[in-house]
Amino acid sequence: MSTVFWNTIKYSPALLGASLLVANSAYGAPSLEESSTEAQVGQQELTVAQATSESNSEILKQINIYNNEGKDVDSIDQVTSVSQLRDVSPGDWAYEALRSLVERYGCIAGYPNRTFRGNRATTRYEFAAGLNACLNQIERLIAASTADFITREDLETLQRLIQEFEAELATLGARVDNLEGRVAFLEDHQFSTTTKLKGEVLFTFAGAFGDEKADGSGDGIDENITLSNRVRLNFDTSFTGKDRLRTRLQAGNFTSLAGVTGTDMARLGHDAGGGNDVEINDLYYRFPIGKKFRGYVGTSGLDLNNIFNPTNPFLGSSGSGGLSRFVRRNPLTLRGAEGAGAGFSYKFSDALKLSVLYLADDGDAPNPGEGLGLFNGSYSAGAELAISPIDNLDLSLIYVRSYQREGDINLSGSTGSPLAKRPFGNGVPTSANRLGAQASFRLTEQIHLGGWFGYIDAEAEDDNGTVEEGDNADIVTWAANLSFIDFGKEGAVFSIAGGMPPKATDIDGASDDDDTSYLIEAQYKFPITKNILITPGAYVIFNPNHDDDNDTIWVGAIRTTFKF
């Protein structure tokens, strides 16, 4: 323990200094992404030309009254559906046009009573003022190149509305003559009219500390500090504005800490290897079917957690979530054979959603060989019931039936002990019934509590002289986490998480894990800018590999995340 302490003291200044140097160097660069996705309509002042007649004066007076009424209202609620506006008549032709603008661009705001102004009918001038604000918002989106695929159909809708309310817009002094020109310029100069590029780059300083490896070899842990990277480029393509085809390119140069420490429990949650060779990591399509169905189909990187909800909002992401692999999501139900296949989700209501999937290993799915392919190789098939009984509570129940072929056994998702990973060895095909329960509870605006429990009933599908076909094994895991939001700074999050990595509690005809490991992680996510996030933290593993003869292992890391 003293060795760990002095090593930590010795290396901490170098780690923190180097990370801050990286972050501060990037801080001086301009932001590569401007976000203008929320309209700021409420108290906009309208400059109106001086009227020359009594009728025009009356019109201007009405408009000014309309705009000034908002100043007596404490707050403006963003409207996400035009049906929320009680004083807009569905019988008017402009209803559908307004619905499209509101739901696609969020460019009209209403007051808490869900009306434009008060409880009276909307006049043409009031509608024109809202349309003017919408035009300004869309022009800002176009200028910033952040609009989500502004289509020609939307432009035609705007043009029709402009023609219908031309006189009123002119009275308001609206400038609409350059909107089409801006759209044309954007189409000529942007990367694609249907595809948006999003990127994420990770720099991570990391090191493992302890005495001996947990694999029984007697070798010592190499206590060297490493600096590694992971790069992701997401090409998100939309053909309708509501679907998404994701193509992800990824490269990384991490060395897994499992080999350094002798246990999968020590792995980082973002340790992409491969010597920085670029590969297509994700290739899948997500699309709506009506208003309540959503479908998924993919050939690579379509994972269980892409269709099922991990129910872990502050630690689930690999780029900005947990530092350790274990605390990111339930490893027994949300890791397994995955990558290629299909699924769908059906939203019964805001409080209830059902998701179903069938996924094959994306290495097996394209191979027509014996015992491979989409249906004869390793696969996962299951369902999730997501429940939100109240606004700040999310629950999910998951069942997955899985099969992993000989030579491809990994029941624990590389987060637990060797026995939990392969209770019958790697040479025996293994099926499993997987059960999981997850919870996410927002106690207050600043405090979040979450956790999960997972269980596997595994069965040997063949024998090898030591294992008999039909032998069973039980594997269990659990975890909990606590996060403090806006801790020290707006957008910063301090989190503590921990639990028991997957443990084999009973194996027919063989010994199970006798002792119990515990992993505890603490981390602090600190935003330097909107696009740069630094996360220092550490985690400790007691009794690694569920063996109290193994020495305690410590892992420290400082991850810097760049997004653009």
C-alpha positions in Angstrom: 0.0 0.0 0.0 2.9 2.4 0.8 4.4 1.7 -2.7 1.0 2.6 -4.3 0.8 5.8 -2.3 4.3 7.1 -3.1 3.9 6.1 -6.8 0.7 8.1 -6.9 2.3 11.1 -5.3 5.3 10.9 -7.6 3.4 10.7 -10.9 0.3 12.9 -10.1 2.0 16.3 -10.8 3.3 15.1 -14.2 0.0 13.6 -15.2 -2.1 16.7 -14.2 0.4 19.1 -15.7 0.6 17.3 -19.1 -3.2 17.0 -19.3 -3.7 20.7 -18.5 -1.1 21.6 -21.1 -3.1 19.6 -23.7 -6.4 21.1 -22.6 -5.1 24.7 -22.5 -3.5 24.4 -25.9 -6.8 23.5 -27.3 -8.6 26.1 -25.3 -7.2 28.9 -27.4 -8.6 27.5 -30.6 -12.0 28.6 -31.8 -14.9 26.3 -31.3 -15.5 24.1 -34.3 -19.2 23.7 -33.7 -21.7 26.4 -33.0 -25.0 25.3 -31.5 -28.0 27.3 -32.3 -30.7 24.7 -32.0 -32.9 26.6 -29.4 -34.9 29.6 -30.4 -34.8 32.7 -28.3 -38.1 34.3 -29.2 -39.8 35.6 -26.0 -38.9 39.2 -25.6 -37.6 40.1 -29.1 -38.0 43.8 -29.9 -39.5 44.5 -33.3 -38.2 47.6 -35.2 -41.2 49.0 -37.0 -41.2 51.7 -39.7 -43.1 54.9 -38.7 -46.7 54.7 -39.9 -48.2 57.5 -42.1 -51.9 56.8 -41.6 -54.2 56.1 -38.6 -54.8 52.5 -39.8 -51.1 51.7 -39.9 -50.7 53.3 -36.5 -53.4 51.0 -35.1 -51.6 48.0 -36.7 -48.3 49.0 -35.2 -49.9 49.5 -31.8 -51.4 46.0 -31.9 -48.0 44.5 -32.8 -46.2 46.4 -30.0 -48.8 45.2 -27.5 -48.3 41.7 -28.7 -44.5 41.8 -28.2 -44.6 43.7 -24.9 -47.1 41.2 -23.3 -44.3 38.7 -22.9 -42.5 41.0 -20.5 -45.0 40.2 -17.8 -44.5 36.5 -18.0 -41.8 34.9 -15.9 -40.7 32.2 -18.3 -41.1 30.9 -21.8 -41.5 27.2 -22.3 -40.2 25.7 -25.6 -43.0 24.1 -27.6 -42.2 20.8 -29.3 -45.6 20.1 -30.8 -47.9 22.6 -32.5 -50.9 20.8 -30.9 -49.7 22.3 -27.6 -50.8 25.7 -28.9 -54.5 25.8 -28.1 -55.2 29.0 -30.1 -53.9 27.7 -33.4 -56.7 26.1 -35.5 -56.0 22.8 -37.1 -58.5 23.8 -39.8 -56.2 26.5 -41.2 -53.8 25.5 -44.0 -50.9 27.0 -42.1 -51.4 24.5 -39.2 -49.4 21.8 -40.9 -46.7 24.3 -42.0 -46.5 25.6 -38.4 -46.3 22.1 -37.1 -43.5 21.2 -39.4 -41.5 24.3 -38.4 -42.0 23.9 -34.7 -41.3 20.2 -34.5 -38.3 20.2 -36.9 -36.6 23.4 -35.9 -38.1 24.4 -32.5 -38.3 27.9 -33.7 -41.6 29.1 -32.1 -42.0 29.6 -28.3 -45.2 29.6 -26.3 -46.0 30.6 -22.8 -46.7 28.2 -19.9 -50.4 28.2 -20.7 -49.5 26.9 -24.1 -50.8 29.8 -26.1 -49.0 32.4 -28.3 -50.4 35.3 -26.2 -53.1 35.0 -23.6 -56.2 33.1 -24.3 -57.5 35.0 -27.3 -57.4 34.0 -31.0 -54.1 34.4 -32.9 -54.3 37.4 -35.3 -52.4 37.4 -38.6 -49.9 39.9 -37.2 -49.2 37.7 -34.2 -48.7 34.7 -36.5 -46.5 36.8 -38.7 -44.4 37.8 -35.7 -43.9 34.2 -34.8 -43.1 33.4 -38.5 -40.6 36.2 -38.5 -38.9 34.8 -35.5 -38.8 31.4 -37.2 -37.2 32.8 -40.3 -34.5 34.5 -38.2 -33.8 31.3 -36.3 -33.5 29.2 -39.5 -31.3 31.8 -41.1 -29.0 31.6 -38.0 -28.9 27.8 -38.3 -28.0 28.1 -42.0 -25.3 30.7 -41.3 -23.8 28.5 -38.6 -24.1 25.3 -40.7 -25.7 23.6 -37.8 -29.2 23.0 -39.2 -30.3 19.4 -39.3 -30.6 19.0 -43.1 -32.8 22.0 -44.2 -34.6 20.5 -47.1 -36.1 22.0 -50.2 -39.5 21.0 -49.0 -39.0 23.1 -45.9 -37.9 26.0 -48.0 -41.0 25.8 -50.1 -43.1 25.7 -47.0 -41.4 28.9 -45.8 -41.9 30.5 -49.2 -45.6 29.8 -49.1 -46.0 31.2 -45.6 -44.0 34.3 -46.7 -46.3 34.8 -49.6 -49.4 34.4 -47.5 -48.2 36.8 -44.8 -46.2 39.1 -47.1 -48.0 42.3 -46.0 -47.8 41.5 -42.3 -44.1 40.6 -42.6 -43.3 43.8 -44.5 -45.1 45.8 -41.7 -42.8 44.0 -39.2 -39.8 45.0 -41.2 -38.8 41.3 -41.8 -35.9 40.6 -44.1 -36.7 37.4 -46.0 -35.2 38.1 -49.4 -31.9 36.4 -48.8 -33.2 33.1 -47.2 -33.1 31.1 -50.4 -29.7 32.4 -51.2 -28.3 31.3 -47.9 -29.7 27.8 -48.3 -28.2 27.6 -51.8 -24.8 28.8 -50.4 -25.0 26.2 -47.7 -25.8 23.4 -50.2 -22.8 24.4 -52.3 -20.3 24.6 -49.5 -21.2 22.1 -46.8 -19.8 18.6 -46.6 -23.1 17.1 -47.8 -26.7 18.1 -48.0 -27.7 14.8 -46.2 -24.7 13.9 -44.1 -23.2 15.6 -41.0 -19.7 14.9 -39.8 -19.2 14.6 -36.0 -15.9 13.8 -34.4 -14.5 12.8 -31.0 -10.8 12.5 -30.0 -9.6 11.1 -26.7 -6.2 11.6 -25.1 -5.7 9.5 -22.0 -2.8 9.4 -19.5 -3.1 6.1 -17.5 -1.2 3.8 -15.2 -1.8 0.7 -13.1 -0.2 0.3 -9.7 0.1 -2.7 -7.4 2.5 -5.5 -6.5 1.8 -8.7 -8.4 -0.4 -9.5 -11.3 -3.7 -11.2 -10.5 -3.2 -14.1 -12.9 -1.1 -16.2 -10.5 2.1 -15.9 -12.5 3.9 -14.1 -9.7 5.0 -11.4 -12.2 5.0 -7.8 -11.0 2.8 -5.1 -12.5 4.6 -2.7 -15.0 3.9 0.6 -13.3 4.6 2.8 -16.3 2.5 5.8 -17.3 1.1 5.6 -20.8 -0.4 8.2 -23.2 -2.9 6.8 -25.7 -5.5 8.0 -28.1 -8.8 7.0 -29.7 -10.3 8.9 -32.7 -13.9 8.5 -34.0 -15.4 10.2 -37.0 -19.2 9.7 -37.3 -20.9 10.3 -40.7 -24.6 10.7 -39.8 -26.8 10.6 -42.9 -30.5 11.4 -42.9 -32.8 10.9 -45.9 -36.0 12.0 -44.4 -34.9 14.2 -41.4 -36.1 11.6 -38.9 -33.9 8.6 -39.8 -30.1 8.1 -39.4 -27.5 6.1 -41.2 -24.4 6.0 -39.1 -21.0 5.2 -40.6 -18.2 5.4 -38.0 -14.5 5.3 -38.6 -12.3 4.5 -35.6 -8.7 4.3 -34.8 -6.9 3.8 -31.4 -3.6 2.7 -29.9 -4.4 1.6 -26.4 -2.8 -1.4 -24.7 -5.3 -3.2 -22.6 -4.6 -3.0 -18.9 -5.9 -6.6 -18.6 -2.6 -7.9 -19.8 -0.7 -5.5 -17.6 -2.5 -6.4 -14.4 -3.7 -10.0 -15.1 -7.4 -9.2 -14.8 -10.2 -7.9 -17.1 -11.5 -5.9 -14.1 -8.7 -3.3 -14.6 -9.7 -2.5 -18.2 -10.4 1.1 -19.2 -13.8 1.8 -20.7 -12.4 3.3 -23.9 -9.3 1.1 -24.6 -9.6 0.8 -28.4 -6.5 -0.9 -29.7 -5.2 -1.7 -33.2 -2.1 0.4 -33.5 -4.2 3.4 -34.9 -5.3 1.4 -37.9 -8.5 2.9 -39.2 -11.6 0.6 -39.4 -15.3 0.9 -39.9 -16.4 0.5 -36.4 -20.2 1.2 -36.8 -22.5 0.8 -39.8 -26.2 0.7 -39.0 -29.5 2.4 -39.9 -32.1 3.7 -37.5 -35.5 4.7 -38.9 -39.1 5.5 -37.7 -42.1 3.3 -38.6 -45.1 5.6 -38.0 -45.1 7.6 -34.8 -44.4 4.9 -32.2 -42.2 2.4 -33.9 -38.4 2.7 -34.5 -36.5 0.2 -36.5 -32.8 -0.7 -36.5 -30.7 -2.8 -38.9 -26.9 -3.0 -39.2 -24.0 -5.0 -40.4 -21.3 -3.7 -37.9 -21.3 -2.1 -34.5 -25.0 -2.4 -33.9 -24.7 -3.3 -30.2 -27.2 -4.2 -27.5 -26.9 -0.8 -25.9 -27.7 0.9 -29.2 -31.2 -0.6 -29.0 -31.7 -1.1 -25.3 -31.4 1.8 -22.9 -28.3 1.3 -20.5 -30.2 3.6 -18.0 -26.8 5.1 -16.9 -26.9 8.7 -18.2 -23.7 10.1 -16.5 -21.4 7.1 -16.8 -22.6 5.1 -19.8 -20.6 6.9 -22.6 -17.1 5.6 -23.5 -15.9 9.1 -24.3 -17.4 11.0 -21.4 -18.7 8.3 -19.0 -17.0 5.9 -16.7 -13.2 5.5 -16.8 -13.4 1.8 -16.0 -15.1 -0.6 -18.4 -17.2 -2.2 -15.6 -19.1 0.9 -14.3 -20.4 1.9 -17.8 -23.3 -0.5 -18.1 -24.6 -3.9 -16.9 -22.1 -6.3 -18.4 -24.3 -9.4 -18.2 -27.2 -8.0 -20.3 -25.7 -5.2 -22.3 -22.6 -6.9 -23.5 -22.4 -10.1 -25.5 -22.6 -11.4 -29.1 -23.6 -8.3 -31.1 -22.8 -6.2 -34.1 -25.0 -7.3 -37.0 -28.8 -7.8 -37.0 -32.0 -5.9 -36.4 -34.3 -4.7 -33.8 -37.2 -2.4 -33.1 -38.7 -0.4 -30.3 -42.3 0.5 -29.7 -43.3 3.4 -27.5 -46.7 2.8 -25.8 -46.5 6.1 -24.0 -44.0 8.4 -22.4 -43.9 6.0 -19.5 -43.6 2.7 -21.3 -41.4 1.4 -24.1 -40.7 -2.1 -25.4 -37.6 -3.0 -27.4 -36.8 -6.3 -29.1 -33.6 -7.4 -30.9 -31.7 -10.2 -32.6 -28.0 -9.6 -33.1 -25.3 -11.9 -34.3 -21.6 -11.4 -33.9 -20.5 -9.1 -36.7 -17.5 -11.4 -37.3 -19.8 -14.4 -37.8 -22.7 -12.9 -39.7 -20.9 -12.3 -43.1 -19.2 -15.8 -43.0 -21.1 -18.6 -44.7 -19.0 -21.3 -43.1 -20.3 -24.2 -41.0 -21.5 -23.0 -37.6 -21.3 -19.4 -38.7 -23.5 -16.9 -40.5 -26.4 -14.8 -39.2 -28.2 -17.6 -37.5 -25.8 -20.4 -36.8 -22.9 -18.5 -35.1 -22.9 -16.5 -31.9 -26.0 -14.5 -31.3 -28.1 -12.5 -28.7 -31.9 -12.3 -28.8 -33.8 -10.4 -26.2 -36.3 -7.8 -25.1 -36.2 -4.8 -22.8 -39.2 -3.2 -21.0 -38.4 0.5 -20.1 -40.6 2.1 -17.5 -40.7 5.7 -16.4 -43.4 5.9 -13.7 -42.5 9.5 -12.8 -40.5 12.1 -14.6 -37.2 11.6 -12.7 -37.2 7.8 -12.5 -36.3 5.4 -15.2 -36.4 1.6 -14.8 -35.6 -1.2 -17.2 -36.0 -4.9 -17.2 -34.0 -7.0 -19.7 -34.0 -10.6 -20.8 -31.5 -12.0 -23.3 -31.0 -15.5 -24.7 -27.5 -15.9 -26.0 -25.3 -18.5 -27.7 -21.6 -18.3 -28.0 -19.7 -20.7 -30.2 -16.6 -22.6 -29.4 -13.5 -20.3 -29.3 -15.6 -17.2 -28.8 -16.8 -17.5 -25.2 -17.1 -14.3 -23.2 -20.1 -14.2 -20.8 -18.8 -11.3 -18.7 -18.1 -8.8 -21.4 -14.4 -8.8 -20.3 -15.3 -7.2 -16.9 -15.1 -10.0 -14.4 -13.1 -13.1 -13.4 -11.8 -15.8 -15.8 -14.4 -18.2 -14.4 -17.2 -15.7 -15.0 -16.0 -15.1 -18.5 -15.7 -18.8 -19.5 -17.1 -21.1 -16.8 -16.7 -24.2 -19.0 -13.6 -23.0 -20.8 -13.2 -21.5 -24.3 -13.6 -24.8 -26.1 -17.2 -25.6 -25.1 -20.1 -23.8 -26.9 -22.2 -22.0 -24.2 -25.8 -20.8 -24.1 -27.2 -18.5 -21.4 -30.3 -17.0 -20.1 -29.5 -13.4 -19.0 -31.6 -11.2 -16.7 -31.0 -7.7 -15.7 -32.6 -4.8 -13.9 -31.4 -1.2 -14.1 -32.5 2.0 -12.4 -31.8 5.7 -12.8 -33.2 8.2 -10.3 -32.8 12.0 -10.4 -33.1 12.8 -6.7 -32.8 16.5 -7.2 -31.5 18.8 -10.0 -28.0 18.3 -8.7 -28.0 14.6 -7.5 -28.5 11.4 -9.5 -28.5 7.9 -8.2 -28.3 4.7 -10.4 -27.4 1.1 -10.4 -28.1 -2.4 -11.8 -28.2 -6.1 -11.0 -27.4 -8.9 -13.5 -27.7 -12.7 -13.5 -26.7 -15.4 -16.0 -27.8 -19.0 -16.0 -25.2 -20.6 -18.4 -25.3 -24.1 -19.9 -22.6 -26.1 -21.6 -23.8 -27.2 -25.1 -21.1 -29.9 -25.5 -18.6 -31.9 -23.5 -14.9 -32.1 -23.6 -14.1 -34.9 -21.1 -14.1 -32.5 -18.2 -17.3 -30.6 -18.8 -20.5 -32.5 -19.6 -23.2 -31.3 -21.9 -25.9 -29.7 -19.8 -23.7 -28.5 -17.0 -24.8 -25.2 -15.5 -23.1 -22.2 -14.0 -24.5 -19.1 -12.2 -22.9 -15.7 -12.7 -23.9 -12.6 -10.7 -23.0 -8.9 -10.8 -24.3 -5.6 -9.3 -23.3 -1.9 -9.1 -24.4 1.5 -7.9 -23.4 5.0 -8.7 -23.9 8.5 -7.3 -23.4 11.7 -9.4 -23.4 15.4 -8.3 -24.3 17.6 -11.3 -22.9 21.1 -11.8 -20.4 20.4 -9.0 -18.1 23.4 -8.8 -19.0 24.6 -12.3 -22.0 24.4 -14.6 -21.7 21.2 -16.7 -19.2 19.6 -14.3 -20.1 16.2 -12.7 -18.5 14.4 -9.8 -19.3 10.7 -9.7 -18.7 7.8 -7.4 -19.4 4.3 -8.6 -18.7 0.8 -7.5 -19.9 -2.8 -7.2 -19.1 -6.4 -7.7 -17.7 -7.4 -11.1 -19.2 -10.6 -12.7 -18.6 -13.5 -10.4 -19.2 -17.3 -11.0 -21.1 -18.3 -7.8 -21.8 -22.0 -8.8 -20.4 -24.2 -11.6 -21.4 -27.9 -12.0 -18.5 -30.2 -11.6 -15.9 -27.4 -11.0 -14.8 -24.9 -8.4 -16.4 -21.4 -8.5 -15.0 -18.0 -7.4 -14.4 -18.5 -3.7 -14.0 -14.8 -2.7 -15.5 -11.5 -3.8 -13.9 -8.6 -5.7 -15.1 -5.0 -5.3 -14.4 -2.2 -7.7 -14.8 1.5 -6.7 -14.3 4.4 -9.0 -14.2 8.2 -8.4 -14.0 10.8 -11.2 -14.6 14.4 -11.9 -15.8 15.6 -15.4 -14.7 19.2 -15.9 -15.7 21.1 -19.0 -12.9 23.4 -20.2 -15.1 24.6 -23.1 -18.2 23.4 -24.8 -16.0 21.1 -27.0 -13.3 20.1 -24.5 -13.8 17.9 -21.4 -11.2 16.7 -19.0 -11.9 13.8 -16.6 -9.3 12.9 -13.9 -10.1 9.9 -11.8 -9.1 6.6 -10.4 -10.5 3.2 -9.5 -9.4 0.4 -7.1 -10.0 -3.3 -7.3 -10.0 -5.3 -4.1 -9.4 -9.0 -4.3 -9.0 -9.0 -8.1 -10.5 -12.0 -9.9 -12.5 -12.8 -6.8 -9.4 -14.1 -5.0 -8.3 -12.5 -1.8 -4.8 -13.9 -2.3 -4.3 -11.3 -5.1 -2.9 -7.9 -4.3 -5.1 -4.8 -4.5 -4.8 -3.0 -7.9 -5.1 0.7 -8.5 -5.7 2.4 -11.8 -5.3 6.2 -12.3 -6.3 8.0 -15.5 -6.8 11.5 -16.9 -8.9 11.5 -20.0 -9.3 14.6 -22.2 -12.2 14.5 -24.7 -12.4 16.8 -27.7 -15.7 17.0 -29.7 -16.3 18.7 -33.0 
